[in-house]
Amino acid sequence: MAVKWPQKVALVLADQSITYAEMAAYVQRLTLDILSQGVKTGQVICQLVDRSLEMPLGFFSILTAGCVYCALNPADPPARLIVRMQELGSYRANVILGHNLTHDKFLTLESFATLSFIPIDNQLSTLSIVHDDDLARLSSIRLTRSSSCYVTFTSGSTGKPKIVEHTHSSALHYINYMIVDGLVRPTDNIFQLASCSWVPHILEMLDFCVSGATLIILKPDGILNLTYLTNLIREQQPTWMMFSPTFLRAFISYFHLTKAGEQCFATVQRILTAGEPLPWTLAKQLHALLPVQAIHYNVHGTSECAITSHYRVPRDGSVGIENTNDNQIIVPSGRPGFGFTGYIVDETFQLITDSGQMGEILYGGGCLFKGYLNDRTKTDKVLIKLPHLTDDEQLLYRTGDMAKYTEDGNIVVIGRLDFQLKIQNQRIEAAEVEHITMAFSPSIISNCVVMKAVHEEQDHLIAYLAVGNNMDKINVNDIRQYCQEHLASFSVPSLFMILPSLPVLPNGKIDRNQ
């Protein structure tokens, strides 16, 4: 893009901006600094940087050096950072990228005293000339489609994180899908909401650079300040945004309290929701804030296969799009996109085709990850071959997500198989109970978690509801009656716990372990 559109703005943060030509120069210089540390092609380089101009510059410099990107969250305690670096083991290079704001955090990593620290922001203040022999050195770096591109940490059932390894091939397949299916365009101003602890921050960086769009960056703690966020959206006029439903719910609640939502999304052309099942009630609240031209896509994916399917969510009055899902609680995630395949199977891996029948969703195609770094056992459990479905040696990824088909063939992701519960020998989908409970009063109940408890040798279902400052507006008996009208009798919670809020993870999802 630096050759095609050298003067086009690539990165924006507050009153600072960097063109594609400037970004290429910074990346070249920083890559040479990385190579001077003796790193080897294919080694993992950690970056201790959150939202900033330095984050994408470091990301592309690591890839240009032929190395593998790994984000570390500066907000994490030192003990957590040390564990993550230890998990990388011999794959990790003896260098870490950061900036002056994270240097003090780097100094707390006493177990890694031999690490070299490269402050990316020094390159922004002193840009030196890249000579011909330097360019020749950069050009000599050789990678293949199967070379590793980035790794991310994802939670494991044992408490030990799994390290998801993606190749340049899977990254390219993802980008092709986003461009071919029209989910991102060169004219976009992409609003980077995702922090470095959430995989979409990588996808957003790939989207903007390969498509030729502009990336609008928040200050590191900007997502915690909804007033700042609202003002920034108005000032920078993004055309592309991605929200998790949990964060979107908080954002819309803020709009309702402050009346700040008017014209906030006036320039938005495409808005994506991802990361969790999206209730129809929340989608309709979002649509009330969007301009007529805006298109809403609900997408599904995982750390192991990026974004794989999408659904254009119909809006009231949409031309040529019929909403046949008024009786549904959850917005569909559509169908697999360009170059991908998807199947819903039962416990014996037999194909499910009937609408409404629950099963696990499997994905195939070039988007799939390479495996869990240094863990062949876990990799083999989730990357499987089912010749009776694919008629070839194609690998399929077991997402662990529970889904069903609508009558028109769209996929609806309900929740995680991990959250299935058994009460009185009856299997209960916790996600279904949670969404039904929230549907009782979506304007008041912002979140719900359903858990199993045992009291006097009897199984009980407990629902924890987050209602903010509306404790006095919720009647438990009314909620119970609503659930009895919409759920099987064994799925109705025995106890409803009304709380101001529920604990959340840095990516905005509910922290069920707490």
Secondary structure, 3 states (H helix, E strand, C coil): CCCCCCCCEEEEECCEEEEHHHHHHHHHHHHHHHHCCCCCCCCEEEEECCCCCHHHHHHHHHHHCCCEEEEECCCCCHHHHHHHHHHHHHHEEEEEEECHHHHHHHHCCHHHCCCEEEECHHHHHCCCCCCHHHHHHHHCCCCCCCCEEEEEEECCCCCCCEEEEEEHHHHHHHHHHHHHCCCCCCCCEEEECCCCCCCHHHHHHHHHHHHCCEEEECCCCHHHCHHHHHHHHHHHCCCEEEECHHHHHHHHHHHHHHCCCCCCCCCCCEEEECCCCCEHHHHHHHHCCCCCCCEEEEEEEECCCEEEEEEECCCCCCCCCCCCCCCCCECCCEEECCCEEEEEECCCCCECCCECCCEEEEEEECCCCCEECCCHHHHHHHEEECHHHHCCCCEEEEEEEEEEECCCCCEEEEEEHHHEEEECCEEEEHHHHHHHHHHCCCCCCCEEEEEEEEECCEEEEEEEEECCCCHHHCCHHHHHHHHHHHCCHHHCCCEEEEECCCCECCCCCECCCC
